[in-house]
């Protein structure tokens, strides 16, 4: 967990490496929009229009974007650390791997979010509806030219994956609602393009495959993920089971006839 904490500190300070990247970031944003339009799938403006139909809903989406990014991710990772060591043994390296690779891409390919693109009709919903967490790109606390890949979506998908690996109840699939809602929120707030989420998804799959192939799970943790049935024990039907090794004792009378069986 200390290694993950150090990683987050590094994640916060990478913004200083891209503080002067506004010109290439805006140029790259125009390229991304051109690619989406050529595919006929530039859906970000439509998603934002849907969210803006209700101010209350827009504020909820803003809060979800801001509050759940780290809170949900690291709450899930900490729970897995405590309850599912075998899953955590690999999941932490996936988290570290996607973060380091994403940071490298953020520096090599700075990308401005849709809200910074003038003349495109996008609204900065965090600024207009709150909570406003971004200052100017030069002085703010975050790297605002780090749109691709979207770690908001990547972390949400990672948290859902961890829950699916750790639980066996059918309700675990509700965890998929988190990355789904995060995908909606990153576009509705005009902080990401859908291609940013796609890039994060590809990165998560690639890193996940490599980690599952390279990282061995300790033998004493190999059986820590059990089904709900196994955790709760066998189902009782009100009858005491016969011992598997029970033996029948035969009792004979004086003439050698069978009298009883105990």
C-alpha positions as a Python dict, from the first residue, in 0.01 Angstrom:
ca = {
    (1, 'X'): (0, 0, 0),
    (2, 'X'): (293, 238, 65),
    (3, 'X'): (408, 187, -294),
    (4, 'X'): (64, 284, -421),
    (5, 'X'): (68, 594, -201),
    (6, 'X'): (402, 701, -346),
    (7, 'X'): (262, 646, -694),
    (8, 'X'): (-28, 883, -628),
    (9, 'X'): (211, 1153, -510),
    (10, 'X'): (403, 1114, -835),
    (11, 'X'): (77, 1125, -1029),
    (12, 'X'): (-4, 1462, -873),
    (13, 'X'): (331, 1615, -966),
    (14, 'X'): (354, 1506, -1328),
    (15, 'X'): (153, 1822, -1412),
    (16, 'X'): (477, 2021, -1383),
    (17, 'X'): (619, 1833, -1683),
    (18, 'X'): (332, 1949, -1906),
    (19, 'X'): (262, 2302, -1780),
    (20, 'X'): (389, 2460, -2105),
    (21, 'X'): (219, 2211, -2338),
    (22, 'X'): (-96, 2410, -2419),
    (23, 'X'): (-18, 2457, -2788),
    (24, 'X'): (54, 2091, -2871),
    (25, 'X'): (-231, 1982, -2639),
    (26, 'X'): (-485, 2191, -2831),
    (27, 'X'): (-346, 2071, -3165),
    (28, 'X'): (-375, 1709, -3051),
    (29, 'X'): (-733, 1776, -2935),
    (30, 'X'): (-827, 1897, -3282),
    (31, 'X'): (-678, 1577, -3427),
    (32, 'X'): (-878, 1360, -3188),
    (33, 'X'): (-1201, 1542, -3273),
    (34, 'X'): (-1124, 1502, -3645),
    (35, 'X'): (-1071, 1128, -3597),
    (36, 'X'): (-1401, 1090, -3411),
    (37, 'X'): (-1586, 1290, -3675),
    (38, 'X'): (-1433, 1081, -3953),
    (39, 'X'): (-1567, 775, -3773),
    (40, 'X'): (-1908, 937, -3741),
    (41, 'X'): (-1899, 886, -3366),
    (42, 'X'): (-1829, 1224, -3203),
    (43, 'X'): (-2081, 1175, -2925),
    (44, 'X'): (-1945, 1393, -2644),
    (45, 'X'): (-2162, 1698, -2724),
    (46, 'X'): (-2476, 1483, -2734),
    (47, 'X'): (-2392, 1323, -2399),
    (48, 'X'): (-2341, 1664, -2243),
    (49, 'X'): (-2670, 1788, -2385),
    (50, 'X'): (-2852, 1499, -2215),
    (51, 'X'): (-2693, 1578, -1878),
    (52, 'X'): (-2768, 1951, -1907),
    (53, 'X'): (-3142, 1891, -1933),
    (54, 'X'): (-3150, 1888, -1553),
    (55, 'X'): (-2933, 2110, -1336),
    (56, 'X'): (-2972, 1872, -1043),
    (57, 'X'): (-2858, 1578, -1253),
    (58, 'X'): (-2567, 1779, -1392),
    (59, 'X'): (-2454, 1867, -1041),
    (60, 'X'): (-2478, 1500, -942),
    (61, 'X'): (-2263, 1400, -1241),
    (62, 'X'): (-2009, 1669, -1150),
    (63, 'X'): (-1991, 1541, -792),
    (64, 'X'): (-1959, 1183, -911),
    (65, 'X'): (-1673, 1275, -1143),
    (66, 'X'): (-1488, 1458, -866),
    (67, 'X'): (-1562, 1246, -559),
    (68, 'X'): (-1556, 888, -683),
    (69, 'X'): (-1230, 895, -879),
    (70, 'X'): (-994, 826, -589),
    (71, 'X'): (-1248, 746, -315),
    (72, 'X'): (-1406, 443, -484),
    (73, 'X'): (-1083, 318, -639),
    (74, 'X'): (-876, 310, -325),
    (75, 'X'): (-1159, 198, -99),
    (76, 'X'): (-1201, -106, -322),
    (77, 'X'): (-825, -168, -343),
    (78, 'X'): (-794, -144, 38),
    (79, 'X'): (-1086, -384, 89),
    (80, 'X'): (-926, -632, -152),
    (81, 'X'): (-596, -590, 33),
    (82, 'X'): (-767, -692, 357),
    (83, 'X'): (-1001, -963, 230),
    (84, 'X'): (-856, -1108, -93),
    (85, 'X'): (-474, -1114, -75),
    (86, 'X'): (-444, -1333, -385),
    (87, 'X'): (-637, -1083, -596),
    (88, 'X'): (-451, -789, -442),
    (89, 'X'): (-114, -948, -518),
    (90, 'X'): (-179, -894, -887),
    (91, 'X'): (-427, -609, -887),
    (92, 'X'): (-182, -367, -724),
    (93, 'X'): (67, -423, -1006),
    (94, 'X'): (-207, -360, -1262),
    (95, 'X'): (-286, -32, -1085),
    (96, 'X'): (81, 65, -1078),
    (97, 'X'): (135, -44, -1439),
    (98, 'X'): (-156, 147, -1592),
    (99, 'X'): (-72, 458, -1388),
    (100, 'X'): (294, 466, -1492),
    (101, 'X'): (213, 401, -1856),
    (102, 'X'): (-64, 661, -1854),
    (103, 'X'): (168, 921, -1703),
    (104, 'X'): (425, 855, -1974),
    (105, 'X'): (158, 897, -2242),
    (106, 'X'): (32, 1216, -2078),
    (107, 'X'): (378, 1368, -2109),
    (108, 'X'): (447, 1236, -2459),
    (109, 'X'): (100, 1316, -2596),
    (110, 'X'): (-51, 1613, -2412),
    (111, 'X'): (-420, 1643, -2494),
    (112, 'X'): (-658, 1924, -2403),
    (113, 'X'): (-1006, 1818, -2288),
    (114, 'X'): (-1317, 1919, -2484),
    (115, 'X'): (-1402, 2198, -2237),
    (116, 'X'): (-1089, 2385, -2349),
    (117, 'X'): (-1181, 2374, -2716),
    (118, 'X'): (-1324, 2714, -2814),
    (119, 'X'): (-1586, 2722, -3086),
    (120, 'X'): (-1698, 2361, -3030),
    (121, 'X'): (-1996, 2435, -2803),
    (122, 'X'): (-1868, 2242, -2500),
    (123, 'X'): (-1941, 2380, -2154),
    (124, 'X'): (-1709, 2356, -1857),
    (125, 'X'): (-1973, 2214, -1623),
    (126, 'X'): (-1745, 2203, -1319),
    (127, 'X'): (-1686, 2576, -1353),
    (128, 'X'): (-2051, 2663, -1423),
    (129, 'X'): (-2230, 2425, -1184),
    (130, 'X'): (-1958, 2330, -935),
    (131, 'X'): (-1762, 2201, -769),
    (132, 'X'): (-1487, 2392, -952),
    (133, 'X'): (-1165, 2199, -896),
    (134, 'X'): (-951, 2318, -1185),
    (135, 'X'): (-773, 2651, -1197),
    (136, 'X'): (-568, 2767, -1491),
    (137, 'X'): (-363, 2495, -1665),
    (138, 'X'): (-42, 2668, -1555),
    (139, 'X'): (-126, 2701, -1185),
    (140, 'X'): (-386, 2434, -1113),
    (141, 'X'): (-333, 2130, -894),
    (142, 'X'): (-385, 1881, -1177),
    (143, 'X'): (-237, 1816, -1520),
    (144, 'X'): (-521, 1941, -1736),
    (145, 'X'): (-353, 1822, -2056),
    (146, 'X'): (-378, 1457, -1946),
    (147, 'X'): (-697, 1358, -2125),
    (148, 'X'): (-568, 1042, -2294),
    (149, 'X'): (-583, 782, -2157),
    (150, 'X'): (-854, 865, -1905),
    (151, 'X'): (-746, 741, -1564),
    (152, 'X'): (-1090, 836, -1434),
    (153, 'X'): (-1232, 559, -1652),
    (154, 'X'): (-929, 330, -1616),
    (155, 'X'): (-943, 334, -1235),
    (156, 'X'): (-1321, 282, -1239),
    (157, 'X'): (-1284, -21, -1466),
    (158, 'X'): (-1002, -155, -1247),
    (159, 'X'): (-1218, -125, -932),
    (160, 'X'): (-1505, -309, -1100),
    (161, 'X'): (-1267, -580, -1223),
    (162, 'X'): (-1130, -625, -870),
    (163, 'X'): (-1481, -671, -730),
    (164, 'X'): (-1571, -924, -1000),
    (165, 'X'): (-1257, -1122, -916),
    (166, 'X'): (-1312, -1106, -541),
    (167, 'X'): (-1679, -1197, -506),
    (168, 'X'): (-1893, -1486, -625),
    (169, 'X'): (-2238, -1348, -560),
    (170, 'X'): (-2453, -1257, -858),
    (171, 'X'): (-2476, -902, -718),
    (172, 'X'): (-2111, -843, -801),
    (173, 'X'): (-2210, -743, -1153),
    (174, 'X'): (-2356, -423, -1010),
    (175, 'X'): (-1993, -308, -988),
    (176, 'X'): (-2003, -255, -1365),
    (177, 'X'): (-2234, 41, -1308),
    (178, 'X'): (-1938, 237, -1171),
    (179, 'X'): (-1729, 246, -1492),
    (180, 'X'): (-2048, 292, -1695),
    (181, 'X'): (-2147, 600, -1495),
    (182, 'X'): (-1790, 727, -1498),
    (183, 'X'): (-1780, 696, -1878),
    (184, 'X'): (-2093, 908, -1895),
    (185, 'X'): (-1956, 1163, -1648),
    (186, 'X'): (-1620, 1218, -1818),
    (187, 'X'): (-1801, 1307, -2140),
    (188, 'X'): (-2088, 1501, -1979),
    (189, 'X'): (-1842, 1722, -1792),
    (190, 'X'): (-1640, 1773, -2115),
    (191, 'X'): (-1324, 1650, -1947),
    (192, 'X'): (-1260, 1360, -2185),
    (193, 'X'): (-1335, 1221, -2529),
    (194, 'X'): (-1472, 867, -2559),
    (195, 'X'): (-1143, 774, -2728),
    (196, 'X'): (-970, 857, -2398),
    (197, 'X'): (-1178, 589, -2225),
    (198, 'X'): (-1113, 344, -2508),
    (199, 'X'): (-738, 401, -2473),
    (200, 'X'): (-762, 341, -2098),
    (201, 'X'): (-956, 19, -2156),
    (202, 'X'): (-694, -113, -2398),
    (203, 'X'): (-418, -17, -2154),
    (204, 'X'): (-595, -197, -1869),
    (205, 'X'): (-635, -518, -2072),
    (206, 'X'): (-272, -519, -2191),
    (207, 'X'): (-126, -451, -1847),
    (208, 'X'): (-366, -698, -1686),
    (209, 'X'): (-265, -979, -1920),
    (210, 'X'): (107, -913, -1864),
    (211, 'X'): (69, -897, -1486),
    (212, 'X'): (-140, -1217, -1467),
    (213, 'X'): (127, -1390, -1674),
    (214, 'X'): (430, -1263, -1481),
    (215, 'X'): (312, -1235, -1120),
    (216, 'X'): (283, -1555, -921),
    (217, 'X'): (35, -1577, -635),
    (218, 'X'): (179, -1709, -303),
    (219, 'X'): (56, -2060, -228),
    (220, 'X'): (-85, -1960, 110),
    (221, 'X'): (-310, -1709, -69),
    (222, 'X'): (-409, -1928, -359),
    (223, 'X'): (-742, -2032, -208),
    (224, 'X'): (-854, -1704, -54),
    (225, 'X'): (-1131, -1648, -307),
    (226, 'X'): (-1413, -1886, -225),
    (227, 'X'): (-1774, -1902, -324),
    (228, 'X'): (-2051, -1774, -102),
    (229, 'X'): (-2165, -2134, -52),
    (230, 'X'): (-1820, -2236, 64),
    (231, 'X'): (-1794, -1937, 296),
    (232, 'X'): (-2130, -2010, 461),
    (233, 'X'): (-2070, -2382, 491),
    (234, 'X'): (-2287, -2675, 382),
    (235, 'X'): (-2662, -2636, 373),
    (236, 'X'): (-2841, -2824, 654),
    (237, 'X'): (-3176, -2993, 590),
    (238, 'X'): (-3241, -3075, 957),
    (239, 'X'): (-3092, -3426, 945),
    (240, 'X'): (-2759, -3531, 1087),
    (241, 'X'): (-2548, -3687, 816),
    (242, 'X'): (-2426, -4040, 864),
    (243, 'X'): (-2052, -4066, 923),
    (244, 'X'): (-1879, -4165, 601),
    (245, 'X'): (-1678, -4434, 774),
    (246, 'X'): (-1961, -4577, 985),
    (247, 'X'): (-1951, -4953, 1012),
    (248, 'X'): (-2242, -5191, 1065),
    (249, 'X'): (-2204, -5414, 1368),
    (250, 'X'): (-2361, -5754, 1321),
    (251, 'X'): (-2499, -5942, 1624),
    (252, 'X'): (-2564, -6314, 1596),
    (253, 'X'): (-2771, -6540, 1825),
    (254, 'X'): (-2661, -6876, 1959),
    (255, 'X'): (-2753, -7053, 1631),
    (256, 'X'): (-2559, -6800, 1424),
    (257, 'X'): (-2864, -6619, 1289),
    (258, 'X'): (-2858, -6244, 1231),
    (259, 'X'): (-3031, -6066, 1520),
    (260, 'X'): (-2971, -5696, 1470),
    (261, 'X'): (-2759, -5446, 1293),
    (262, 'X'): (-2643, -5136, 1479),
}
